[in-house]
Amino acid sequence: MLRLMLKNAQSCLLAAALVGSTASAADGAFQTGITGVGPAIFLFTIAAALLLTLVFRSTAHHLARFVTERLGQWRIRAALAKRSPDVLHDFILPGAYGGLAKIEHAVLTAGGILCIQSKHYNGVVFGAEDEAQWTNVDGVKRRRFLNPLIQNEGRTRALQKIVPYVPVANLVIFTGSVEFTTPPPKNVIHVDDLESYVSKFVFGPSKVDDWHAVWMTVTAAAMTDEGSRKDFQAQVGFS
């Protein structure tokens, strides 16, 4: 009796499978192109979600970099303002050997003038003082950039040419979450160390005889008008 019941159950399952196969074949006779809209919509949704995620991450990364870079600039300006009332930002001077030179920050102190260039990086930075290029490694990203000390040396000389009787020092300030694999040159610092660096720089007898005359000379030579900025951009584009 049990054997007969099992045999009947097997017959029913076989019949059901045949009916299902026949129905699928009959449906297939009327389908063309994509056999199912549901899977296509699902795949399209997944692709769109992945694309939006990548776009959002890229936008968020650029926005975060923009904000932190601006914060770094604000910290530089605030620290310099604490140390001296005589500060200039983002101005252009005649180049020491022709052309134009754009200086990011200049501050007059008892130790002379600091000609400052800033760099914003995260991750690790390494490079020797006399190397033409330095390297930044941030996660899986690796990039090369011009040695900022060499880059700022021309600007320092342009400023020195304006006031040849006053010491002018080349200083590079890094902002961002940056680390150095080896101790950087003494005139390469992080923005966290800016105030203490200026304090050490002005240590000792004043090297500036007439502050007012020196700063009047610098401000008179500094170009901040739109025409000068366009000329400088044209020079950069040509080079």
URCOR-V53325 format. One record per run of one state. SS is the DSSP state (2 for helix, 1 for strand, 0 for the rest). FROM is the first residue (numbers start at 1). LEN is the number of residues. If there is no record, write none. Layout:
# URCOR-V53325
{{SS | FROM | LEN} {SS | FROM | LEN}}
This chain:
# URCOR-V53325
{{0 | 1 | 1} {2 | 2 | 27} {0 | 29 | 8} {2 | 37 | 47} {0 | 84 | 3} {1 | 87 | 8} {0 | 95 | 5} {1 | 100 | 10} {0 | 110 | 2} {1 | 112 | 9} {0 | 121 | 2} {1 | 123 | 4} {0 | 127 | 6} {1 | 133 | 6} {0 | 139 | 2} {1 | 141 | 6} {0 | 147 | 1} {2 | 148 | 15} {0 | 163 | 5} {1 | 168 | 8} {0 | 176 | 2} {1 | 178 | 3} {0 | 181 | 7} {1 | 188 | 3} {2 | 191 | 11} {0 | 202 | 9} {2 | 211 | 11} {0 | 222 | 1} {1 | 223 | 1} {0 | 224 | 2} {2 | 226 | 13} {0 | 239 | 1}}
